[in-house]
């Protein structure tokens, strides 16, 4: 075997290695992704806060108003009032019935057994 053929095989192998080094967006590129663009948002709690932009892509933090678009009705439905705990609003109907009175004593009730006649 002449040395010319060995050199040609080496060149072909080297060319093949160079071709393999080119990376697309597919499976091979996912091993290289190890730095995160988004982190947790302090307002909505989702992993949507962009570190370089310093804005949340979900709620729009640090903007004063919550991010909301009317072209996404389902997204509004997921985030609207009633999907969370409603710690304040939950008790409003009961307080409204008593005209928002607080700190008063309940009036003594009459005996229920004596007032209600038995129908047999």
C-alpha positions as CSV (number, residue, x, y, z in Angstrom):
1,X,0.0,0.0,0.0
2,X,1.5,3.3,-1.0
3,X,1.6,6.2,1.5
4,X,-0.6,8.2,-0.8
5,X,-3.7,6.1,0.0
6,X,-3.1,6.3,3.7
7,X,-2.9,10.1,3.5
8,X,-6.2,10.1,1.5
9,X,-8.0,8.0,4.2
10,X,-6.8,10.4,6.9
11,X,-8.1,13.4,4.9
12,X,-11.4,11.6,4.4
13,X,-11.7,10.8,8.2
14,X,-10.8,14.4,9.1
15,X,-13.4,15.8,6.6
16,X,-16.0,13.5,8.2
17,X,-15.2,14.7,11.7
18,X,-15.5,18.3,10.6
19,X,-18.8,17.7,9.0
20,X,-20.1,16.1,12.2
21,X,-19.1,19.1,14.3
22,X,-21.7,21.3,12.6
23,X,-24.7,21.6,14.9
24,X,-28.3,22.2,14.1
25,X,-31.2,22.8,16.4
26,X,-32.0,19.1,16.9
27,X,-31.0,16.4,19.4
28,X,-27.3,17.1,19.4
29,X,-27.7,20.7,20.4
30,X,-29.7,20.0,23.6
31,X,-26.7,18.8,25.4
32,X,-25.1,22.2,25.1
33,X,-28.0,24.0,26.8
34,X,-27.1,24.6,30.4
35,X,-27.8,28.2,31.2
36,X,-31.3,29.4,32.0
37,X,-33.0,32.5,30.6
38,X,-36.0,32.5,32.9
39,X,-36.2,32.2,36.7
40,X,-39.0,32.4,39.2
41,X,-41.1,35.6,39.3
42,X,-41.8,37.1,42.8
43,X,-45.3,38.2,41.9
44,X,-46.9,35.3,40.0
45,X,-44.5,32.5,41.1
46,X,-44.1,31.1,37.6
47,X,-40.7,30.4,36.0
48,X,-41.2,33.3,33.5
49,X,-39.0,36.1,34.8
50,X,-36.5,36.8,32.0
51,X,-33.1,37.5,33.7
52,X,-31.6,39.8,31.0
53,X,-34.9,41.7,30.2
54,X,-35.8,41.8,33.9
55,X,-39.5,41.3,33.1
56,X,-41.9,38.5,33.6
57,X,-43.4,37.0,30.5
58,X,-46.5,35.8,32.4
59,X,-47.6,38.7,34.6
60,X,-45.5,41.5,33.3
61,X,-43.7,42.2,36.6
62,X,-42.2,44.8,37.4
63,X,-45.0,46.7,35.6
64,X,-47.7,48.0,37.9
65,X,-50.5,46.4,36.0
66,X,-51.0,42.6,35.5
67,X,-50.3,41.5,32.0
68,X,-53.6,40.6,30.3
69,X,-54.6,40.4,26.7
70,X,-58.2,39.9,25.4
71,X,-57.1,37.7,22.6
72,X,-56.5,34.9,25.1
73,X,-59.8,34.3,26.9
74,X,-58.7,31.0,28.3
75,X,-55.6,32.5,29.9
76,X,-57.8,35.2,31.6
77,X,-60.1,32.5,32.8
78,X,-57.2,30.6,34.4
79,X,-55.9,33.7,36.3
80,X,-59.1,35.5,37.2
81,X,-60.7,36.0,40.6
82,X,-62.0,32.8,42.1
83,X,-59.1,30.6,41.0
84,X,-57.1,31.3,44.1
85,X,-57.9,31.5,47.9
86,X,-59.8,34.8,47.8
87,X,-58.9,35.4,51.5
88,X,-60.7,38.8,51.6
89,X,-63.5,38.4,49.0
90,X,-64.6,35.0,50.3
91,X,-66.2,36.6,53.5
92,X,-67.8,39.7,51.9
93,X,-71.3,38.2,51.3
94,X,-71.7,37.2,54.9
95,X,-70.4,40.6,56.2
96,X,-72.7,42.4,53.8
97,X,-75.8,40.7,55.3
98,X,-75.0,42.2,58.7
99,X,-74.3,45.6,57.1
100,X,-70.5,45.2,58.0
101,X,-71.1,45.4,61.7
102,X,-68.3,44.1,63.9
103,X,-67.8,43.4,67.6
104,X,-71.6,43.1,68.6
105,X,-73.2,40.4,70.6
106,X,-75.8,38.1,68.9
107,X,-79.4,38.6,70.2
108,X,-80.7,35.6,72.3
109,X,-82.9,33.4,70.2
110,X,-86.3,32.1,71.3
111,X,-86.7,28.4,72.1
112,X,-87.2,26.8,68.7
113,X,-89.0,23.7,70.2
114,X,-91.8,25.7,71.8
115,X,-92.5,27.9,68.8
116,X,-92.6,25.2,66.2
117,X,-95.9,23.2,66.3
118,X,-95.6,19.5,65.5
119,X,-97.7,18.4,62.5
120,X,-98.7,14.8,63.0
